[in-house]
């Protein structure tokens, strides 16, 4: 019995080594270059982000004060609809707000998960502070519980 386990272990180690070599090989890279959307669906591979989905440097669409008002309005709409952090409007205003400080990323995304920069993280924190404050304030007003508490948001 011990010999069988040892032989199986050796076979598995050998298979793992072959798989690792293949995954790092040029042959594997060539295989992935021709992957289509249909192939991705069949193998449950995520689709890379489109240009519209990337946070990349863009001109501000409005002033900072206008952004704050737009974020608060979106939060009120989301509170009425019960869609906290899930609406299309939320995603659009967040992308527009953060893209002001983003680096130029067009065509530079090599992976599907893009790590935000420190400036983007700070801008995201500011966005979420404004949005969350307005959302919960609107939610309480809808429920009839009004509060005077306001958080001070500074960059």
N, C-alpha and C positions, 0 to 999 in steps of 0.2 A: 504494500500500500504506500509506503514511504517513497519508493522508487517512482510510482505513478505521479505522485504529487510533485516530486522534483522534476520529472520530465515535463509535466504541464507548466510548471513555473518557467522552465527554460524556454518552452515553446512560446509562452506569453511574452516573455522578455524579448525574444527574437521578433515577434510580431510587432511589438511596441516600437522597437528600434527601426524596423522597416517603415512603419507608418510615420514616425518622426522624420526620417530621412526624406520620405516622399512629400510630406507637408512643407518641408523647407526647400524642395527642389524646384528647378526652373520648369519642369514638366507641370507641376501643380499650379504655378503662377500662370502658365499658358492656358491651363484648363479654366482658371477663373476669369481670364480676360474675355472669353467668349460667352460668359454667363448672361442669359437674357432674363427679362422680367418673368417670363413663363417658367424658366428654370428656378428662379428665386422662390416663386410661389410653390413649386413642386418640392423644393428642399427647405421651405420655410426660412429662406434667407431674407433679412430686411433689405428694403430698397434704400439706396443712398439718398441723402437729402437733396432736394432740388434747390436751385438758386434762390427761390422764394422762401424756402425754409431755413436758409443759412442766416445766422447773425453775422452780417458783414457791414462794414462802414457805409453808412448812408447819411445824407443830410437830414437834419431835424425837420419833421413835417410841420411842427408848430413850436411856439415858445414854451419855456418851462412851465409857466403859469397855465398855459393852454393844455399842456400835457396833464398837469395835476387835475384840472377840471374834467378832461376827457377820461382819465382813469377813474375819477370819482363817479362820473356818469355811468361808465361801464359797470362799475361795482354796484351801483343802484339798480341797473337793469338786471344784472346777474342775481342780485338779492331777490328781486321780484320774481324771477324765473327759477330760482333755486339752483343755479349752475355756478357754484363756487369753483373758480380756476378752470372751468371746462368749456366756456363758450368760445366761439370763433372770434368774436370781438375782443375778448380777453387776450387771445393769442396774438392778434394783429397789433393791438395797442402795446402789448409787452415787447413784441419784436421791434416795433418802431421806436419805442422808448430806449431800449437797450442798444440798438444798432448805432445810435449816435456816438457811443464810445467804443464800438467794436473795431477790431483791426480789419483790413481788407482780406476777405476770405474767398472771393470768387474763384472757383476752380482749385482751391487749396485744400479742400477737405479730402483726406485719404481714408478716414474711418467714419463710421456712422455716428459715433458718440463724440461730440465736440466738447472739449472742456472749456468753460468760460474763463476769460482773463480776469485779473484782479479788478480792473475797472468795470468789467461787465458784472462781476459779482456784486460790487458796491451799487451799481445802477439797478440790478435786480432786487437787492435788499430794499433800496429806496422805493422801487415800483411796488413791491409786495407790501411794504409798510403803508403806503398811500392806499392801495387797493383794499387790503384787509381792513384797515380802519374804516374806510367808506362802506365796505360791504357789511360789516357787522353793525355799523351805525344804522344803515338802511334796514337791515334785518330786524333790529330792535324797534325801529320806528314802525315797521310793518306789523310787528307783534304788539305794538302799543307801549313798549318800554323804552322811553327816551332817556338817554344818558348825556351828560355834559362833558364827560371825559374825552379828551382829544390828545393824541400822541403827537409830539413835535418831531417832524421828519427833516433831518438836515443831511446834506451830502458830505 
